């Protein structure tokens, strides 16, 4: 109770807010409709009719629960097909499904490194990556955010035989991207394996939506351990890891969260297969999203807000103190906008912000409405 009281006093206490609508440009909470600028449904697929149809048809044909872990009797034909299609889409030999991204990151890192090894992580990595590194038993080191020189120095100073470099592709609270070409070069020079969490880039970045590797022109060999999730741009649920067939065989046998967790429902896999088809055919979603990002950034910068350096759908407005971020979030809510305030410990002290996320479900008019609301509030917060 003392810790909860501290959270209240620091204005960091959190509670879920229940909504009554599908994910989309709008959200219904307690009977009121809001324009939703907090969803990770970047391509607007979470409520797509074809994806819902695939889910329903599979549920009717294949049932709901998978009944067991993959290695017992839970691995359905839908799971197998999705793994094969993901591997082909990512141009890698093989892929492996996980029930959540958190489990994938814990499973991969703990399977690949342990006592006597070393893991190096960006300071702003997602909690699941940090937890994976800390729980692995390997020597754990965090390098300064996107500072490849700092990473290189730490790698050179470490004498472990097995080294693993781990980073987010798109940093979930800042929206900026990892410096992939430089990371690839340093990792290869120092004979370290490289693992990328592309949760916020898969489906959005790259000409075909194949993620940060495609965006920067990196090959499958450049990024040997590639992880991404389905709950964001693909609009469903779950995660996967792709790489060499040897990597996937190894994880199948040594990644404990994979081995000891019930497989996702086959209908989720079927829905995700449909998402992957739309991802490959409806390129306009990524193009349109980029137009919205530029429209929003230009408007916010012209108004004088402190907008962080992001070219992705994550557009954080930096405010500093928790109270300021909460107050602006509430003021926008009163005007019909759902924009979540992000506070410590999710972000560093003094860097509370509004995390604005844009999606292909938004219209240009939606963007302009938010910009107009921010303009009316600017004097009190800038």
C-alpha positions as CSV (number, residue, x, y, z in Angstrom):
1,X,0.0,0.0,0.0
2,X,2.9,2.4,0.6
3,X,4.1,1.9,-3.0
4,X,0.6,2.5,-4.3
5,X,0.3,5.7,-2.2
6,X,3.7,6.9,-3.6
7,X,2.3,6.3,-7.1
8,X,-0.7,8.4,-6.3
9,X,1.4,11.2,-4.9
10,X,3.7,11.2,-7.9
11,X,0.7,11.3,-10.3
12,X,1.9,7.9,-11.7
13,X,-1.0,5.7,-10.6
14,X,-2.6,3.7,-13.4
15,X,-6.0,2.1,-14.0
16,X,-7.5,0.6,-17.1
17,X,-10.3,2.5,-18.8
18,X,-13.0,0.3,-20.3
19,X,-14.2,1.0,-23.8
20,X,-17.1,-0.4,-25.8
21,X,-16.1,-0.2,-29.4
22,X,-13.8,-2.0,-31.9
23,X,-10.4,-0.5,-32.5
24,X,-10.6,2.3,-35.0
25,X,-10.4,6.1,-35.5
26,X,-13.1,6.4,-32.8
27,X,-13.4,4.9,-29.3
28,X,-16.5,4.8,-27.1
29,X,-15.9,5.2,-23.3
30,X,-18.8,5.5,-20.9
31,X,-21.2,6.3,-23.7
32,X,-19.1,9.1,-25.2
33,X,-17.3,8.9,-28.5
34,X,-13.7,10.1,-28.8
35,X,-11.3,10.5,-31.7
36,X,-8.7,7.8,-30.8
37,X,-5.1,8.9,-31.1
38,X,-3.6,6.2,-28.8
39,X,-4.0,2.9,-30.7
40,X,-1.2,0.9,-32.2
41,X,-3.6,-0.3,-35.0
42,X,-1.3,1.5,-37.5
43,X,-2.8,0.2,-40.7
44,X,-6.4,0.2,-39.5
45,X,-6.8,-3.6,-39.8
46,X,-8.0,-4.5,-36.3
47,X,-11.7,-4.3,-37.4
48,X,-11.3,-5.1,-41.1
49,X,-14.2,-7.2,-42.4
50,X,-12.0,-9.7,-44.3
51,X,-9.9,-10.4,-41.2
52,X,-13.0,-10.8,-39.0
53,X,-14.5,-13.2,-41.6
54,X,-11.3,-15.3,-41.6
55,X,-11.4,-15.4,-37.8
56,X,-15.1,-16.4,-37.7
57,X,-14.7,-19.1,-40.4
58,X,-11.7,-20.6,-38.7
59,X,-13.5,-20.6,-35.3
60,X,-16.4,-22.4,-36.8
61,X,-14.2,-24.9,-38.6
62,X,-11.2,-25.3,-36.2
63,X,-12.8,-24.4,-32.8
64,X,-11.5,-21.8,-30.4
65,X,-8.9,-23.2,-27.9
66,X,-5.9,-24.9,-29.3
67,X,-6.0,-27.3,-26.4
68,X,-2.3,-27.7,-25.7
69,X,1.2,-26.4,-26.3
70,X,2.6,-26.5,-29.8
71,X,4.8,-29.5,-29.1
72,X,2.0,-31.6,-27.4
73,X,-1.0,-31.4,-29.8
74,X,-1.7,-27.7,-30.1
75,X,0.1,-27.0,-33.4
76,X,-2.7,-26.6,-35.9
77,X,-2.5,-26.5,-39.7
78,X,-3.4,-22.7,-39.4
79,X,-0.3,-22.2,-37.2
80,X,2.0,-24.1,-39.7
81,X,0.6,-22.2,-42.7
82,X,1.1,-18.8,-40.9
83,X,4.7,-19.7,-40.0
84,X,5.5,-20.6,-43.6
85,X,3.9,-17.5,-45.0
86,X,5.7,-15.3,-42.5
87,X,9.1,-16.8,-43.4
88,X,8.4,-16.2,-47.1
89,X,7.2,-12.7,-46.5
90,X,10.3,-11.8,-44.4
91,X,12.6,-13.7,-46.9
92,X,14.0,-15.9,-44.2
93,X,14.2,-19.7,-44.1
94,X,11.8,-20.2,-41.1
95,X,9.6,-18.6,-38.5
96,X,8.2,-19.6,-35.1
97,X,5.0,-18.4,-33.5
98,X,4.8,-17.1,-29.9
99,X,1.6,-16.2,-28.0
100,X,2.8,-12.7,-27.1
101,X,5.7,-10.4,-28.0
102,X,6.8,-10.3,-24.3
103,X,7.0,-14.1,-24.3
104,X,9.0,-14.1,-27.5
105,X,11.6,-11.7,-26.2
106,X,12.0,-13.5,-22.9
107,X,12.1,-16.9,-24.7
108,X,14.7,-15.9,-27.3
109,X,17.1,-14.0,-25.1
110,X,17.0,-16.7,-22.4
111,X,17.5,-19.5,-24.9
112,X,20.4,-17.8,-26.6
113,X,22.5,-16.5,-23.7
114,X,23.2,-17.4,-20.1
115,X,25.9,-17.4,-17.5
116,X,29.3,-16.5,-19.0
117,X,27.7,-14.8,-22.0
118,X,27.0,-11.1,-22.5
119,X,24.0,-9.1,-23.7
120,X,24.0,-5.5,-24.8
121,X,20.8,-3.5,-25.0
122,X,19.7,0.0,-25.9
123,X,18.8,2.0,-22.8
124,X,15.3,2.7,-24.3
125,X,14.5,-0.9,-25.2
126,X,11.0,-2.2,-24.4
127,X,10.6,-3.7,-20.9
128,X,10.3,-7.2,-22.3
129,X,13.7,-7.0,-23.9
130,X,15.3,-5.6,-20.7
131,X,13.6,-8.3,-18.6
132,X,14.8,-10.9,-21.0
133,X,18.4,-9.7,-20.6
134,X,18.2,-9.3,-16.9
135,X,16.7,-12.8,-16.3
136,X,19.1,-14.6,-18.7
137,X,21.9,-14.6,-16.2
138,X,24.3,-13.2,-18.8
139,X,26.4,-10.1,-18.1
140,X,23.9,-7.4,-18.8
141,X,25.0,-4.0,-20.3
142,X,22.9,-1.0,-21.5
143,X,24.4,1.4,-24.1
144,X,23.3,5.0,-24.5
145,X,20.2,5.4,-26.8
146,X,21.1,4.9,-30.4
147,X,24.8,5.5,-29.6
148,X,26.6,3.0,-31.7
149,X,30.0,4.2,-30.6
150,X,29.1,3.5,-26.9
151,X,27.9,0.1,-28.0
152,X,31.2,-0.6,-29.8
153,X,33.3,0.4,-26.8
154,X,31.2,-1.9,-24.5
155,X,31.6,-4.8,-26.9
156,X,35.3,-4.3,-27.2
157,X,35.8,-4.2,-23.5
158,X,33.8,-7.4,-23.0
159,X,35.7,-10.7,-23.2
160,X,32.7,-13.1,-23.3
161,X,32.8,-15.7,-26.0
162,X,29.1,-15.3,-26.8
163,X,27.7,-11.8,-27.3
164,X,24.2,-10.7,-28.2
165,X,23.1,-7.2,-29.2
166,X,19.4,-6.5,-28.7
167,X,17.4,-3.4,-29.8
168,X,14.0,-2.2,-30.7
169,X,13.6,-1.3,-34.3
170,X,11.1,1.6,-33.6
171,X,11.3,2.8,-30.0
172,X,7.7,2.6,-28.7
173,X,7.7,5.8,-26.6
174,X,9.9,8.0,-28.7
175,X,9.0,6.8,-32.2
176,X,12.6,7.1,-33.6
177,X,14.3,4.2,-35.3
178,X,17.4,2.2,-34.5
179,X,20.4,3.0,-36.6
180,X,20.3,-0.4,-38.4
181,X,23.2,-0.2,-40.9
182,X,25.6,1.0,-38.2
183,X,24.4,-1.6,-35.7
184,X,24.8,-4.4,-38.3
185,X,28.4,-3.2,-39.0
186,X,29.4,-3.0,-35.3
187,X,27.8,-6.3,-34.4
188,X,29.5,-8.1,-37.3
189,X,32.9,-6.5,-36.5
190,X,32.7,-7.6,-32.9
191,X,31.3,-11.0,-33.7
192,X,28.1,-10.4,-31.8
193,X,24.7,-11.8,-32.8
194,X,22.0,-9.1,-33.5
195,X,18.4,-9.4,-32.4
196,X,15.8,-6.9,-33.5
197,X,12.3,-6.3,-32.0
198,X,10.3,-4.8,-34.9
199,X,7.0,-4.7,-33.1
200,X,6.3,-1.1,-34.2
201,X,7.9,-1.4,-37.7
202,X,6.6,-4.6,-39.1
203,X,3.9,-3.9,-41.6
204,X,4.6,-0.2,-41.6
205,X,8.2,0.3,-42.6
206,X,9.7,-0.8,-46.0
207,X,8.3,-0.9,-49.5
208,X,6.3,-4.0,-48.9
209,X,5.9,-3.6,-45.1
210,X,8.5,-6.1,-44.3
211,X,9.9,-3.8,-41.6
212,X,13.1,-2.0,-40.6
213,X,15.4,-4.3,-42.5
214,X,13.7,-3.6,-45.8
215,X,13.5,0.1,-44.9
216,X,17.3,0.3,-44.5
217,X,18.2,-2.3,-47.2
218,X,19.5,-4.8,-44.6
219,X,19.6,-8.5,-45.6
220,X,18.4,-11.5,-43.6
221,X,22.0,-12.2,-42.8
222,X,22.5,-8.7,-41.5
223,X,19.6,-9.3,-39.0
224,X,19.9,-13.0,-38.0
225,X,17.3,-12.8,-35.2
226,X,14.1,-11.0,-36.2
227,X,11.1,-10.7,-33.9
228,X,7.8,-8.8,-34.6
229,X,4.2,-8.8,-33.3
230,X,0.8,-9.1,-34.8
231,X,-1.1,-6.8,-32.3
232,X,-0.1,-3.5,-34.0
233,X,0.1,-3.0,-37.8
234,X,-1.5,-6.5,-38.5
235,X,-4.4,-5.9,-36.2
236,X,-4.6,-9.3,-34.5
237,X,-2.6,-10.9,-31.6
238,X,0.6,-12.8,-31.0
239,X,4.2,-12.6,-32.2
240,X,6.8,-14.5,-34.2
241,X,10.6,-14.9,-34.6
242,X,12.2,-15.6,-37.9
243,X,15.7,-16.5,-39.0
244,X,17.7,-19.5,-40.1
245,X,16.2,-22.9,-39.8
246,X,18.8,-23.8,-37.2
247,X,17.7,-20.8,-35.1
248,X,14.1,-21.9,-35.2
249,X,14.9,-25.5,-34.4
250,X,17.0,-24.3,-31.5
251,X,14.2,-22.0,-30.1
252,X,11.7,-24.8,-30.6
253,X,13.8,-26.9,-28.2
254,X,15.1,-24.3,-25.8
255,X,12.7,-21.3,-25.6
256,X,10.7,-22.1,-22.5
257,X,7.8,-19.7,-23.1
258,X,7.2,-21.4,-26.4
259,X,7.6,-24.9,-25.1
260,X,5.4,-24.5,-22.0
261,X,2.5,-22.2,-23.2
262,X,-0.7,-23.2,-24.9
263,X,-0.6,-22.3,-28.6
264,X,-2.7,-19.3,-29.7
265,X,-6.2,-20.2,-31.0
266,X,-6.1,-21.4,-34.7
267,X,-8.6,-18.7,-35.6
268,X,-6.0,-16.0,-34.5
269,X,-3.5,-17.6,-36.9
270,X,-6.1,-17.7,-39.7
271,X,-7.0,-14.0,-39.1
272,X,-3.3,-13.1,-39.2
273,X,-2.8,-14.9,-42.5
274,X,-5.5,-12.7,-43.9
275,X,-3.8,-9.6,-42.4
276,X,-0.6,-10.7,-44.1
277,X,-2.4,-10.9,-47.4
278,X,-3.8,-7.4,-47.0
279,X,-0.3,-6.2,-46.0
280,X,1.1,-7.5,-49.2
281,X,-1.7,-6.1,-51.5
282,X,-2.9,-2.9,-50.0
283,X,0.2,-0.7,-50.2
284,X,-1.9,2.4,-50.0
285,X,-2.3,2.0,-46.3
286,X,1.4,2.7,-45.6
287,X,1.5,5.5,-48.2
288,X,-1.6,7.2,-46.7
289,X,-0.2,6.8,-43.2
290,X,3.0,8.6,-44.2
291,X,0.9,11.5,-45.6
292,X,-0.9,11.8,-42.2
293,X,2.3,11.7,-40.3
294,X,3.8,14.6,-42.3
295,X,0.5,16.6,-42.0
296,X,0.5,16.2,-38.3
297,X,4.2,16.9,-37.8
298,X,4.1,20.1,-39.8
299,X,1.0,21.4,-37.9
300,X,2.4,20.7,-34.5
301,X,5.8,22.1,-35.2
302,X,4.3,25.3,-36.6
303,X,2.3,25.7,-33.4
304,X,5.5,25.5,-31.3
305,X,5.1,22.3,-29.4
306,X,8.1,20.2,-28.5
307,X,7.6,17.3,-30.9
308,X,10.2,14.5,-30.7
309,X,12.2,13.5,-33.7
310,X,10.1,10.7,-35.1
311,X,9.2,9.8,-38.7
312,X,6.9,6.9,-37.7
313,X,3.3,6.7,-36.6
314,X,4.4,7.4,-33.0
315,X,4.5,11.2,-32.5
316,X,5.3,12.1,-28.9
317,X,4.7,15.7,-27.7
318,X,7.2,16.2,-24.9
319,X,5.8,18.1,-21.9
320,X,8.1,17.3,-19.0
321,X,6.2,17.0,-15.7
322,X,3.6,14.3,-15.0
323,X,1.0,16.9,-14.0
324,X,1.4,18.8,-17.2
325,X,1.0,15.7,-19.4
326,X,-2.1,14.5,-17.4
327,X,-3.7,18.0,-17.6
328,X,-3.3,18.3,-21.3
329,X,-4.5,14.7,-21.8
330,X,-7.6,15.6,-19.8
331,X,-8.2,18.9,-21.6
332,X,-8.1,17.0,-24.9
333,X,-10.5,14.4,-23.6
334,X,-12.9,17.2,-22.7
335,X,-12.8,18.2,-26.3
336,X,-13.4,14.6,-27.6
337,X,-9.8,13.3,-28.1
338,X,-8.4,10.2,-26.6
339,X,-4.6,10.9,-26.2
340,X,-2.8,9.0,-23.4
341,X,-0.3,10.7,-21.1
342,X,2.9,8.6,-20.7
343,X,4.7,9.0,-17.4
344,X,7.6,7.5,-15.4
345,X,8.5,4.7,-15.0
346,X,7.6,4.1,-18.6
347,X,9.7,7.1,-19.6
348,X,12.5,8.8,-17.7
349,X,11.6,11.4,-15.0
350,X,11.1,14.8,-16.5
351,X,10.1,13.4,-19.9
352,X,6.4,12.9,-19.5
353,X,4.6,13.3,-22.8
354,X,1.5,12.7,-24.8
355,X,2.0,9.8,-27.1
356,X,0.0,10.6,-30.2
357,X,-0.3,7.6,-32.6
358,X,-1.7,7.9,-36.1
359,X,-3.4,5.2,-38.1
360,X,-4.7,4.6,-41.6
361,X,-8.2,4.7,-40.1
362,X,-7.8,8.4,-39.5
363,X,-9.0,11.0,-42.0
364,X,-7.2,14.2,-42.8
365,X,-10.1,16.0,-41.1
366,X,-9.4,13.9,-37.9
367,X,-5.8,15.2,-38.0
368,X,-6.9,18.7,-38.5
369,X,-9.4,18.5,-35.6
370,X,-6.6,17.4,-33.3
371,X,-4.3,20.2,-34.5
372,X,-7.1,22.7,-34.0
373,X,-7.6,21.5,-30.4
374,X,-3.9,21.7,-29.7
375,X,-3.8,25.2,-31.1
376,X,-6.5,26.3,-28.6
377,X,-4.6,24.8,-25.7
378,X,-1.1,25.9,-26.8
379,X,-0.9,29.0,-24.6
380,X,-1.4,27.1,-21.4
381,X,1.2,24.4,-22.1
382,X,4.0,25.7,-24.4
